[in-house]
Structures are given as C-alpha cells and as structure tokens.
C-alpha cells in the first residue's frame, strides 16, 4: 500500500530513507559523512522537502515501511529508496510506477557510479538525456534521465 507522507508517518519514512541512503552511499562517502545522516537529520531533510512542495510517498506492506519516493514540483522523481533487505522484490518498481503516473514529464538524476540504479531506470523506460551535473562541489557526476515509457 502506498500512502502520502505527512507528520504522522514522517519518522517511518525518515527511517527508511536513512537506512537505504546509508547503504547506497557506504562505498562513496566517508564514515563520518555517513554517520552524520542519522534519523533526526533525515527527518529534518524530508520535512524541508515537504515544506518546499515535494510530495513524498511511503510504500508499506502489513504496516511495515519498505520504501519511499518523492515528486518535486518540477516533476523530478527523487528520493527513491528501498530498504536494503527489500530490494529486488518489486517495491521500488511499484513506487516508481506510482510516481510516473503522477507526473506530466517525469525525470530524475542518478549518480554515475550507481550502475544498478541506471540499469533499473533504463529497464523501466528512462533514457539518459545527455545532461550531467559535474559541479565542483560533487566528487561524482549525476546523470539526468527522462521518461520515455517504451519499456514499461
């Protein structure tokens, strides 16, 4: 079941985000940076996204939170995170399909090093549009993918 995140379930969404984010970034970020992203930090970040107009959704099974996805006001699909032990079971696909249906022109960014995510998005109809963020603030580039829908 997919539900919209609000103050009543923000903590559950933040816990999913924290655990998933830490797992996905463990090989590219320092231990100190990873540790900084505790539950309080992630909850504040999600609250900031909500206050900025982002809609965030939580996928639950039997009242157990499994994954989250966000949709920014500009149709960017963001914050697609699934608990590490739940990956590969369809939760991420379900969240992505749900988000796509709510967007007029869905797009997203993915770290160049996240080959599994790139494969996941391409399999589901996203294509690299040639744009990548190579800002000096980031050590790793992000690629922009737009939804074409052919593979859904």
N, C-alpha and C positions, 0 to 999 in steps of 0.2 A: 504494500500500500504506500502510495506517495502522498505526503502531506506538506503543506506550506510551513516553513519555519517562522515562528514568532517567539515571543518571550517565554511561552510555556514549554517550548521544546528546543530553545536555543542552546542550552547546555548539552543536550544529547547530540545535536548537530555539531557543536564545537568539539566534542569528544571524538566523533567520527573523523572530523577534519584533522584534529591534532594527531591521532594515531596513524591515519593514512598519509598525511603530509610528512610526518617524521620518517615513515618507512620509505616513501618515494624520494626523499631528499638525503637519505643517510649516506649515499656514496658521492654526493656532490657538494655537501656543506660541512662545515666544521662541527665538531661535537658541541662546542659552546653555542654556536648559532642554533643548532637543533634543540638544545636544552632550553633556550630562550622561548621557544614556542610551546609553552605549557598551556593548560586548559584555560586559564584566565586570559592569556594573550590571544588565543584563538577565538574565545568567546567575544572579546572586545573587537577583534578584527571582523568577525561575522556581523556583529551589531553595527559596526561602521558601514559595512557593505549594505546592510538592510536600510540604514538611515540614508544612504546615498541612492536609494531606488532599486537596488538589486533585489530580485526575488529569489529566495533560496528554498529548495525543496529537499525533504528527507525521505529516503526510502526505508521502510520498516517491514519486517516480517515477524509476525507474532509479537508485536510491540518491542522488537529489538531493532535499534537503529543499525543500518547496514552501509548506507552511503548518502552522499549529498551532491547536489548540483545547483549552480546559480545561473541566473539570467540577468545580465546587466541591461539598463535601459536602451543601450545601443545594439541589442540582440547578440551580444557576445555571450557565449556559453562558457561559464567559468566555474571554478570550484568543483569540478567533477572528481570526487574522491570516494573510494570504496574501501572499507576495512580490509586490510591485507589478507585475512583468512577467508574473506567472502569474495575475493576477486576470482573471475573466471566462472562465476555461477549465474551470470545474467543480470545482476543488479545494476552494473554500470551501463549496460546496453539499455535497460529499461529506463534509467534516469536520462540518458542521452536522447532516446526517442521521445520521451516526455517533453524535454526541453525544446527539441527541434520543433515540435508541434505548436509550441507557444511563441515561436519567433517568426518574424516575417522573412528575415535574411540571416539565418544563423551562421556564426563564425566563431572561431576560437583560436587560442595560441597554445603551442606545445613546445616544451624545451627540446632543443635539437638532440640532446642526449637521450631523450625518453623514447627509444625506438619501439617499445611495446605500445605506448600510447599512440604514436604515429601510425603504427600498423592497425590498431584498434579503430582510430578515426577514419583512416582510408577505407577500411573494410565496410564502414558504415556511411560512405558517401561523401566524405570530406576530401578536398584536394588542396594541396599547397598552392597559394596564390602568388608565390614569388616574393612575398614581403617577409623580411625577417628583421627583428629588433637586435641590433648589435651595439646597443648603447654601452658606453664605457663603464656604467655603473654595474653592469652584469658581467659575470665571467662566462656565461653560457647564453647563446642566442636563443630567441624564441621565434618559431615559425608561425605564420598566420595561415590557417586553414579555413576555407569556406565550404559550405554545404552545397553539394550539387544533387544529392539524392539518388543517384543512379544505382547505388549498391544496397539501398535499404530494402 
